[in-house]
Amino acid sequence: MTQRLTPQQVQYVRMLEMTVPEIEEKVRREVDDNPALSAGDPDEGAEGHDDANAGEDAGGDGEGSNETAEEMQRADYGSDEDVPFDAPEMPYRARSGGGDSSSTFPIEANADVASQADSLLAQLAEYTLDDKVRLAATYIIGNIDANGRMSRALSAIASDIAIAEGVEVSEADMQRAFDVVRSLDPAGIAATDLRDCLLLQLQRRKPKTFELRVATEIVDKHFDLLTHKHYDRLKARLHVDEDDMRNAIDVIRGLDPKPGGTNAGEAPDDRLEHITPDFTVEYLGGGRFSVSLNQRLPALALEQSFVASVPSTPADAPKMSRADARRRDAALFVRRKVEDANTFISMVQRRNDTLLRVMRTIVSLQQPFFAAGGDEHLIRPMILKDIGGITGMDLSVISRACAGKYVATARGVWALKMFFNERPIEDSDTSTIQVLETMRSIISGEDHKAPLSDRRICELMAERGVPIARRTVAKYRERLDIPVARLRKKP
């Protein structure tokens, strides 16, 4: 039996995902639209603050463990161990000099993401599509990253639509929407990986010259040989000569591997995006931390003069006078607005409580990092299940509470997704970030005339107290975008 989300649950999920500017705008609109809702001084409002002893149990009564539909969990994760964020190559943060925690901080990011989405949406508007396909295409565009690649699977996006919009989109309609988005400009947008990105661009190229056909076949059927630069083997497979191969490779080199990226000539300062941290964490000493929400929300309450204006409801009668009918409708309007106001006030408080509990628990599990004011070398392995085990919350609730959120410390602003990283070494407190950094250090110090093999890197990692399997070395080396030893060799 399919479990449906109530309107209140949908509203809660949406509000949980909102960042500081979004929730502040949401509250402002709600106050403007609902006469039953009054707004007081922001300093007396719902801004959360908590002096937390990180050594205490950060849990509670388990509130929230049954707050969402089962589909939310199943749609978001393949298993409880899955982390909903890609582990970063290096911690992603902005430097700050402290100061007002409500200030915005510059983060070096792709400022073209918004304009890219606007461009795609403008193109989409020119298509005649069914409502569900258009809705799905809009959500797909929202899940394209700064490089123009898909950041999530279609099934996960369909689940988001079901939760946020209450609309079930079929697999066929999702695929139709996906195909439409991939037909938009620039060519290669919404690709699933590099090969797919290049192939999308090649398929649009005209005229279909011989070198274009060779380039397409290389990317489509022999991509592994291309990435390893086995040009002689490619020539033999395709039965082409040196000139034909060179021309085909030139075609491929002329493609854009990141069609959603910023322009090459753009100055770094032009790619600054200002963000507002959602939390501030200060170390008070003695294992105690101050954890606060940075939002400035007004004190929400019922507008008593509006509540008192509710007229008495006349009894239903077969023949009700117009005056009685108007009084009945007015009473129903007032009661509905009062009910909406009460629900909204409750949702805002519930959202703030959830965010604070999640942030408190992260601080509890990452004490060394926060005690140092923010030191990425001190990050411990942590997954969603660790937070869920302490708070009793659904993993999907935790994921949404962390998505797109940032925390300010004495040494900078940090994305919450940075704290979620797997435990690459069983029964060890070594985090993925530490493993990546150790590997990077080893490879950067190698002799470029005789690069280290994965086996040798594995041995050197063990000598540094980070024993991992050789296949893990290969996986993490690829995550760092470091090629195999043969391709790192320099004369």
C-alpha positions in Angstrom: 0.0 0.0 0.0 1.4 3.4 -1.0 1.7 5.9 1.8 0.8 9.5 0.9 2.3 12.5 2.4 -0.2 14.9 4.1 -0.1 18.6 3.0 1.5 19.4 6.4 4.3 16.9 5.7 4.9 18.3 2.3 5.1 21.8 3.7 7.5 20.6 6.4 9.8 19.0 3.9 9.9 22.1 1.7 10.6 24.4 4.7 13.3 22.0 6.0 15.3 22.3 2.8 15.1 26.2 2.7 18.2 28.2 3.3 18.3 31.4 5.4 17.2 33.8 2.6 14.5 31.4 1.5 12.9 30.9 4.9 13.0 34.6 5.6 11.2 35.3 2.3 8.7 32.5 3.0 7.8 34.0 6.4 7.5 37.5 4.9 5.1 36.2 2.2 3.1 34.2 4.7 2.6 37.2 7.0 1.6 39.4 4.1 -0.9 36.8 2.8 -2.5 35.7 6.0 -4.3 38.4 8.1 -4.5 35.9 11.0 -0.7 36.0 11.3 1.2 38.8 13.1 5.0 39.4 13.1 6.9 40.9 16.0 10.4 42.1 16.5 12.9 39.7 14.8 15.1 39.9 17.9 12.3 38.2 19.8 11.5 35.7 17.0 12.3 32.2 16.1 16.1 32.6 15.8 17.5 29.5 17.4 20.3 29.5 19.9 21.8 26.7 22.0 24.7 26.3 24.3 25.5 22.7 23.8 27.7 20.4 25.8 29.0 18.2 23.1 29.8 15.5 25.6 26.1 15.0 26.4 23.7 12.9 24.5 22.5 15.1 21.6 19.5 13.0 21.1 16.0 13.5 22.4 12.7 11.7 22.4 13.1 10.5 18.9 10.7 13.0 17.5 10.7 12.9 13.7 11.4 9.2 13.4 7.9 8.6 11.9 7.4 12.0 10.4 7.8 11.1 6.7 6.5 8.6 4.3 8.5 5.4 3.7 9.0 6.4 0.1 11.2 9.3 1.2 13.8 6.9 2.5 13.6 4.4 -0.3 13.8 7.1 -2.9 16.8 8.8 -1.4 19.0 5.9 -0.5 19.9 2.5 -1.7 20.9 1.6 1.8 21.3 3.2 5.2 25.0 3.5 4.6 24.6 5.6 1.5 25.7 9.2 1.8 23.7 11.7 -0.3 26.7 13.9 -1.1 29.7 13.3 -3.3 32.8 13.3 -1.1 34.7 16.4 -2.0 38.2 16.3 -3.4 39.1 18.8 -0.7 36.9 20.6 1.8 34.8 23.3 0.3 34.6 26.5 2.3 35.1 30.2 2.3 37.5 32.2 4.4 36.1 34.8 6.8 37.5 37.1 9.3 34.8 36.5 11.8 32.4 39.3 12.5 28.6 39.4 12.2 27.3 35.9 11.8 24.4 37.2 9.8 26.6 38.6 7.1 27.1 37.0 3.7 30.4 35.4 2.9 32.0 35.1 -0.5 32.4 31.5 -1.7 34.4 30.7 -4.8 31.7 28.9 -6.9 30.2 28.9 -10.3 28.2 32.1 -10.5 26.8 31.0 -13.9 24.7 28.2 -12.4 21.7 30.4 -12.0 22.0 32.0 -15.5 22.5 28.5 -17.0 19.2 27.3 -15.4 17.5 30.5 -16.6 18.7 29.9 -20.1 17.5 26.3 -20.1 14.1 27.2 -18.7 13.7 29.9 -21.3 14.4 27.4 -24.1 12.1 24.9 -22.4 9.2 27.4 -22.5 9.3 27.2 -26.3 8.4 23.5 -26.2 4.8 22.2 -26.2 4.8 19.6 -23.5 2.3 17.8 -21.2 2.2 19.3 -17.7 3.9 16.4 -16.1 6.7 16.3 -18.7 7.2 20.0 -18.3 7.3 19.7 -14.5 9.8 16.9 -14.7 12.0 18.8 -17.2 12.0 21.8 -14.8 13.1 19.6 -11.9 15.8 17.9 -14.1 17.2 21.4 -15.0 17.4 22.1 -11.3 19.5 19.0 -10.8 22.2 20.0 -13.4 25.5 20.9 -11.7 27.9 23.7 -12.5 29.7 21.6 -15.1 26.4 20.8 -17.0 26.2 17.2 -15.7 23.3 15.5 -14.1 23.8 15.4 -10.3 21.1 12.9 -9.5 19.3 9.9 -11.1 15.9 10.3 -12.7 14.3 8.0 -10.2 15.5 10.2 -7.3 14.2 13.4 -9.1 10.8 11.7 -9.7 10.7 11.0 -5.9 11.4 14.6 -5.2 8.5 15.6 -7.5 6.2 13.2 -5.7 7.2 14.6 -2.3 7.3 18.3 -3.1 4.5 18.6 -5.7 2.3 15.5 -4.9 2.5 14.5 -8.5 3.5 11.0 -9.7 5.6 11.1 -12.9 6.0 7.9 -14.8 9.3 6.5 -15.9 8.3 7.2 -19.5 7.5 10.8 -18.8 10.7 11.3 -16.9 12.6 9.9 -19.9 10.8 12.2 -22.3 11.6 15.2 -20.1 15.2 14.1 -19.9 15.5 13.8 -23.7 14.0 17.3 -24.1 16.5 18.9 -21.7 19.4 17.1 -23.4 18.3 18.6 -26.7 18.7 22.2 -25.3 21.8 24.4 -25.8 24.6 24.2 -25.1 25.2 20.8 -26.6 26.2 18.2 -24.0 24.1 19.6 -21.3 22.5 17.1 -18.8 25.1 14.4 -19.7 25.5 11.6 -17.2 29.3 11.4 -17.6 32.2 12.6 -19.7 31.7 10.1 -22.5 28.0 10.9 -22.7 28.8 14.6 -22.8 31.2 14.3 -25.7 28.9 12.0 -27.6 25.9 14.4 -27.3 28.1 17.1 -28.8 29.4 14.9 -31.6 25.9 13.8 -32.5 24.8 17.4 -33.1 27.8 18.3 -35.3 27.3 18.9 -39.0 28.3 18.2 -41.7 29.0 14.5 -41.0 32.5 14.5 -42.3 34.8 11.4 -42.2 36.8 12.7 -39.2 33.5 13.4 -37.4 32.3 9.8 -38.0 35.7 8.5 -36.7 35.6 10.7 -33.7 32.1 9.6 -32.9 33.0 5.9 -33.2 36.0 6.5 -30.9 34.0 8.1 -28.2 31.0 5.7 -28.6 32.8 2.4 -28.8 36.4 2.9 -27.8 36.3 5.5 -25.1 38.6 3.5 -22.8 41.4 3.4 -25.4 40.9 7.1 -25.9 41.3 8.0 -22.2 44.5 5.9 -22.0 45.8 7.5 -25.2 46.3 4.1 -27.0 46.2 5.8 -30.4 48.0 2.9 -32.2 45.4 0.5 -31.0 42.7 2.9 -32.1 44.1 3.1 -35.6 44.2 -0.6 -35.9 40.7 -1.0 -34.6 39.3 1.6 -36.9 41.5 0.9 -39.9 42.6 4.5 -40.3 46.0 6.1 -41.0 47.9 8.6 -38.9 46.4 11.7 -40.5 42.8 10.5 -40.1 43.5 9.6 -36.4 45.0 13.0 -35.8 42.0 14.8 -37.4 39.6 12.8 -35.4 41.4 13.5 -32.1 41.4 17.2 -33.0 37.6 17.1 -33.4 37.3 15.5 -29.9 39.7 18.0 -28.4 37.5 20.8 -29.7 34.6 19.6 -27.6 33.6 21.2 -24.3 34.0 18.7 -21.4 32.0 21.1 -19.1 29.3 22.7 -21.1 27.8 24.3 -18.0 31.1 25.7 -16.8 32.2 29.4 -16.7 33.9 31.0 -19.6 37.6 30.4 -19.8 38.4 34.1 -19.8 36.3 34.9 -16.8 38.2 36.3 -13.9 38.0 34.3 -10.6 36.4 37.3 -8.9 33.6 37.2 -11.4 32.7 33.7 -10.1 32.1 34.7 -6.5 28.7 33.7 -5.1 27.7 35.3 -1.8 26.0 33.0 0.7 24.6 33.4 4.1 25.7 30.7 6.6 22.7 28.9 8.1 24.5 28.2 11.4 27.2 29.6 13.6 29.3 27.4 15.9 31.6 28.9 18.6 33.8 27.0 20.9 33.3 28.2 24.5 36.0 26.0 26.1 35.7 23.0 28.3 33.9 20.9 25.7 31.1 23.4 25.3 29.9 24.9 22.1 27.4 27.6 21.1 25.2 26.5 18.2 22.9 29.0 16.7 20.7 29.5 13.6 21.6 32.7 11.8 18.1 33.5 10.4 16.4 36.6 11.7 12.7 35.7 11.8 10.0 37.8 13.4 8.1 36.5 16.4 5.1 34.8 14.9 1.8 34.8 16.7 -2.0 35.0 16.0 -3.3 38.4 15.2 -5.8 38.7 18.1 -7.9 41.5 16.6 -8.5 39.3 13.5 -9.3 36.2 15.6 -11.8 38.3 17.7 -13.5 39.4 14.5 -15.0 36.0 13.8 -18.7 36.3 13.6 -21.1 33.8 15.0 -22.0 31.0 12.6 -25.7 30.8 11.9 -27.2 27.4 12.0 -27.6 25.7 8.6 -31.1 26.0 7.3 -32.9 25.0 4.1 -33.5 28.6 3.3 -30.7 30.8 4.7 -30.8 34.5 4.2 -28.1 36.2 2.3 -26.9 38.0 5.4 -26.6 34.6 7.3 -24.8 33.1 4.3 -22.3 35.9 4.3 -21.8 35.6 8.1 -21.2 31.8 7.6 -18.7 32.3 4.8 -16.9 35.0 6.8 -16.7 32.7 9.8 -15.3 29.9 7.7 -12.7 32.2 6.1 -11.5 33.5 9.5 -11.3 30.0 11.0 -9.4 28.7 7.9 -6.9 31.5 8.1 -6.4 31.0 11.9 -5.9 27.3 11.3 -3.4 28.0 8.5 -1.6 30.5 10.8 -1.3 28.0 13.7 0.0 25.3 11.3 2.6 27.7 9.8 3.8 28.8 13.3 4.2 25.2 14.3 6.0 24.3 11.1 8.6 27.1 11.5 9.3 26.0 15.1 9.5 22.4 14.1 11.9 23.2 11.3 14.2 25.3 13.6 14.2 22.6 16.2 15.1 19.9 13.7 17.9 22.0 12.2 19.4 22.7 15.6 19.2 19.1 16.7 21.0 18.0 13.5 23.7 20.7 13.8 24.2 19.9 17.5 24.7 16.3 16.7 27.2 17.1 13.9 29.1 19.2 16.4 29.0 16.4 18.9 30.5 13.9 16.4 33.0 16.4 15.0 34.2 18.0 18.3 37.9 18.2 17.3 37.1 20.1 14.1 34.8 22.7 15.8 37.1 23.0 18.9 39.8 24.1 16.5 37.5 26.6 14.9 37.5 24.7 11.7 40.4 22.4 10.7 39.6 19.9 7.9 42.4 17.6 9.0 40.4 16.9 12.1 37.2 15.7 10.4 36.2 12.3 11.5 34.3 9.7 9.4 30.6 10.3 9.6 27.5 9.1 7.7 23.8 9.9 7.9 23.2 6.8 10.0 25.4 8.2 12.7 23.2 11.2 13.0 20.0 9.1 12.8 21.2 6.8 15.5 21.5 9.7 18.0 18.5 11.8 17.0 16.1 9.1 16.0 15.3 11.0 12.8 14.7 9.5 9.4 17.8 9.6 7.2 15.8 11.5 4.5 14.9 14.2 7.1 18.6 14.6 8.0 19.6 14.7 4.3 17.1 17.5 3.7 18.2 19.4 6.8 21.8 19.4 5.6 21.3 20.0 1.9 22.6 23.3 0.7 23.4 24.5 4.3 26.6 26.1 5.6 28.0 26.7 9.0 30.3 29.6 10.1 33.2 29.0 12.5 36.1 31.1 13.6 38.1 30.1 10.6 35.6 30.1 7.8 32.4 29.0 6.3 31.9 25.3 5.6 29.3 23.3 3.6 27.6 20.7 5.9 28.0 18.1 3.1 31.8 18.2 3.8 31.3 16.4 7.2 29.7 13.4 5.6 32.4 11.0 4.5 32.8 7.3 4.5 35.2 5.2 6.7 37.7 3.8 4.1 39.6 1.9 6.7 37.5 -0.4 8.9 37.7 0.2 12.7 39.7 3.4 12.1 39.0 7.1 12.6 40.7 8.0 9.4 38.3 9.9 7.1 38.1 9.9 3.3 39.5 13.5 3.3 42.6 12.4 5.2 43.1 9.5 2.8 42.8 11.7 -0.2 45.2 14.2 1.2 47.8 11.6 2.1 47.6 10.1 -1.4 47.9 13.5 -3.0 51.0 14.2 -0.9 52.6 11.0 -1.9 52.0 11.4 -5.6 53.0 15.1 -5.6 56.4 14.1 -4.3 57.1 11.3 -6.8 59.8 11.3 -9.4 58.1 12.4 -12.6 60.5 10.3 -14.7 59.5 7.2 -12.8 55.9 7.7 -11.4 54.7 5.5 -8.6 52.5 2.5 -9.5 49.2 2.0 -7.6 50.9 -0.9 -5.8 53.8 1.3 -4.6 51.3 4.0 -3.5 49.5 1.3 -1.5 52.7 0.4 0.2 53.6 4.0 1.0 50.2 4.7 2.3 50.6 1.7 4.7 53.9 3.1 5.9 52.2 6.4 6.8 49.6 4.5 8.8 46.8 4.5 6.2 46.6 0.9 5.0 44.1 0.6 2.1 43.7 -1.9 -0.7 45.2 -1.4 -4.1 41.8 -1.2 -5.8 40.9 1.6 -3.3 44.1 3.4 -4.3 42.8 3.4 -7.9 39.4 4.6 -6.9 40.7 7.5 -4.9 43.3 8.4 -7.5 40.5 8.7 -10.0 38.5 10.8 -7.6 41.5 13.2 -7.4 41.6 13.3 -11.3 45.1 11.8 -11.2 45.9 9.5 -14.2 47.7 6.2 -14.0 51.5 6.1 -13.6 52.1 5.7 -17.4 50.3 8.9 -18.2 52.0 10.8 -15.4 55.5 10.1 -16.8 57.4 13.1 -18.0 60.7 13.2 -20.0 
